[in-house]
Amino acid sequence: MEPSIASPRVAEPEVASPQRRLDAFTHARLWKNPCGFAARFNYLALRYNQPLYGWVEERFGLSRPEFVILYSLGITDGVTASEIASSTAFPKNTLSRAVGVLAKRGVVRRGADATDRRAQPLHLTPAGQDLLAEAMPRFVALEEEMLEPLSLIEREQLSMLMAKVVLGMFHAGDKGE
């Protein structure tokens, strides 16, 4: 008998959709993995990010870090590249270059901080707002498609559980680790 490293916490799905049947290795990676949550989370993230950022590159000629800046400013206008780097885990130098590209294209403008010349708040220009308005429906639609198998209650439960996991990461150091 082979040793098993399967995660006992999540049951393996009984049926796979004929349109989206998993190959044997992917099935094992998702359902017989001691790090099953991370494997499934990454699987979903890749299937969300790859097509969307590929489309952004093709449609707008923007790299992922460049679009992440626009997306971030669409959520909270006036944040700095350092704040975006901290939130997204992209390297500061990568985002700094991306800001330069976006400023040259006229979709982002740099503001001035009276107290710290290094901290430049970033703002979407009208062209940046238009670009983001065109892109966002595709991002929302793919998320909706991914969540379609869940009821409204299940979606809310998933959102609450994911929030709990995320917030727990902020408190991990408080446990003497």
C-alpha positions as CSV (number, residue, x, y, z in Angstrom):
1,M,0.0,0.0,0.0
2,E,1.4,3.4,-1.0
3,P,1.7,6.1,1.7
4,S,-1.0,8.7,1.3
5,I,-0.6,12.5,1.9
6,A,-4.2,13.3,1.2
7,S,-5.9,16.0,3.2
8,P,-8.6,14.5,5.4
9,R,-10.5,17.8,5.8
10,V,-12.0,18.1,2.3
11,A,-13.8,15.3,0.5
12,E,-12.8,14.5,-3.0
13,P,-15.5,15.5,-5.5
14,E,-17.6,12.6,-6.8
15,V,-18.3,13.8,-10.3
16,A,-16.5,16.0,-12.8
17,S,-18.2,17.9,-15.5
18,P,-17.7,16.3,-18.9
19,Q,-16.8,19.7,-20.3
20,R,-14.1,20.3,-17.7
21,R,-12.7,16.9,-16.8
22,L,-9.4,17.1,-14.9
23,D,-6.4,15.1,-15.9
24,A,-5.1,12.6,-13.4
25,F,-2.2,14.7,-12.1
26,T,-4.3,17.9,-11.7
27,H,-7.0,15.8,-9.9
28,A,-4.4,14.4,-7.5
29,R,-2.8,17.9,-7.0
30,L,-6.2,19.4,-6.0
31,W,-7.7,16.5,-4.0
32,K,-4.8,14.4,-2.7
33,N,-2.5,17.2,-1.5
34,P,-1.5,18.0,2.1
35,C,-1.8,21.6,1.1
36,G,-5.2,21.3,-0.6
37,F,-6.5,24.8,0.3
38,A,-3.4,26.4,-1.2
39,A,-3.5,24.1,-4.3
40,R,-7.2,24.8,-5.0
41,F,-6.8,28.5,-4.2
42,N,-3.9,28.8,-6.7
43,Y,-5.7,26.7,-9.3
44,L,-8.6,29.2,-9.2
45,A,-6.4,32.2,-9.1
46,L,-4.5,31.1,-12.2
47,R,-7.7,30.4,-14.1
48,Y,-8.9,33.9,-13.2
49,N,-5.6,35.8,-13.7
50,Q,-4.1,34.3,-16.8
51,P,-7.0,34.9,-19.3
52,L,-7.8,38.3,-17.9
53,Y,-4.2,39.7,-17.9
54,G,-3.6,38.1,-21.3
55,W,-6.6,40.0,-22.6
56,V,-5.4,43.2,-20.9
57,E,-2.0,42.8,-22.6
58,E,-3.6,42.1,-26.0
59,R,-6.4,44.8,-25.8
60,F,-4.6,47.6,-24.1
61,G,-0.9,46.7,-24.3
62,L,-0.5,46.8,-20.6
63,S,1.5,44.5,-18.4
64,R,0.0,42.9,-15.3
65,P,1.8,45.4,-12.9
66,E,0.6,48.3,-15.0
67,F,-3.0,47.2,-14.9
68,V,-2.7,46.4,-11.2
69,I,-1.9,50.0,-10.7
70,L,-4.9,51.1,-12.6
71,Y,-7.1,48.6,-10.8
72,S,-5.8,49.8,-7.5
73,L,-6.5,53.4,-8.3
74,G,-10.0,52.4,-9.4
75,I,-10.5,51.1,-5.8
76,T,-8.8,54.0,-4.0
77,D,-7.6,57.0,-5.9
78,G,-4.6,58.8,-4.5
79,V,-2.6,55.9,-3.1
80,T,1.2,55.7,-3.7
81,A,3.2,53.1,-5.6
82,S,4.6,52.0,-2.2
83,E,1.1,51.4,-0.9
84,I,0.2,49.4,-3.9
85,A,3.5,47.4,-3.6
86,S,2.7,46.6,0.0
87,S,-0.8,45.5,-0.8
88,T,0.0,43.4,-3.9
89,A,3.5,42.1,-3.2
90,F,4.8,43.4,-6.5
91,P,8.3,44.8,-6.1
92,K,8.5,48.5,-5.7
93,N,10.9,48.9,-8.6
94,T,8.5,47.0,-10.9
95,L,5.7,49.3,-9.9
96,S,7.9,52.4,-10.2
97,R,8.6,51.5,-13.8
98,A,5.0,50.7,-14.4
99,V,4.0,54.1,-13.1
100,G,6.4,55.7,-15.5
101,V,4.8,53.8,-18.4
102,L,1.3,54.7,-17.3
103,A,2.2,58.4,-16.9
104,K,3.7,58.5,-20.4
105,R,0.6,57.0,-21.8
106,G,-1.5,59.6,-20.0
107,V,-3.7,57.2,-18.0
108,V,-2.1,58.0,-14.6
109,R,-0.8,61.3,-13.2
110,R,1.5,61.8,-10.2
111,G,0.4,64.1,-7.5
112,A,2.6,65.9,-5.0
113,D,2.8,65.3,-1.2
114,A,3.8,68.5,0.6
115,T,5.4,66.6,3.5
116,D,7.3,63.9,1.5
117,R,8.5,64.4,-2.0
118,R,9.1,60.7,-2.4
119,A,5.5,59.8,-1.6
120,Q,3.6,60.8,-4.8
121,P,-0.1,60.0,-4.7
122,L,-1.3,58.5,-8.0
123,H,-4.5,59.4,-9.8
124,L,-6.3,58.1,-12.8
125,T,-6.7,60.5,-15.6
126,P,-10.0,60.5,-17.6
127,A,-8.3,58.2,-20.2
128,G,-7.3,55.9,-17.3
129,Q,-10.9,55.9,-16.0
130,D,-12.2,55.0,-19.5
131,L,-9.7,52.2,-19.8
132,L,-10.7,50.8,-16.5
133,A,-14.4,51.1,-17.2
134,E,-13.9,49.1,-20.4
135,A,-11.9,46.4,-18.6
136,M,-13.8,45.9,-15.4
137,P,-16.9,44.2,-16.8
138,R,-14.7,41.3,-18.1
139,F,-13.1,40.9,-14.6
140,V,-16.5,40.9,-12.9
141,A,-18.0,38.5,-15.4
142,L,-15.3,35.9,-15.0
143,E,-15.7,36.1,-11.2
144,E,-19.4,35.6,-11.6
145,E,-18.8,32.6,-13.9
146,M,-16.5,31.1,-11.3
147,L,-19.0,31.5,-8.5
148,E,-22.0,30.3,-10.5
149,P,-22.1,26.8,-8.9
150,L,-22.6,28.5,-5.5
151,S,-25.9,29.7,-4.1
152,L,-26.1,33.2,-2.7
153,I,-25.8,31.9,0.8
154,E,-22.7,29.8,-0.2
155,R,-21.1,32.8,-1.8
156,E,-21.6,34.8,1.4
157,Q,-20.2,31.9,3.4
158,L,-17.2,31.6,1.1
159,S,-16.6,35.3,1.3
160,M,-16.7,35.3,5.1
161,L,-14.4,32.3,5.4
162,M,-11.9,33.8,2.9
163,A,-12.0,37.1,4.9
164,K,-11.4,35.1,8.1
165,V,-8.3,33.4,6.6
166,V,-7.0,36.7,5.3
167,L,-7.5,38.5,8.6
168,G,-6.0,35.5,10.5
169,M,-2.7,36.1,8.6
170,F,-2.4,39.5,10.2
171,H,-2.7,38.0,13.6
172,A,-0.4,35.0,13.0
173,G,2.5,36.7,14.7
174,D,0.5,37.4,17.8
175,K,0.4,33.7,18.6
176,G,4.1,33.5,19.5
177,E,5.2,32.2,16.1
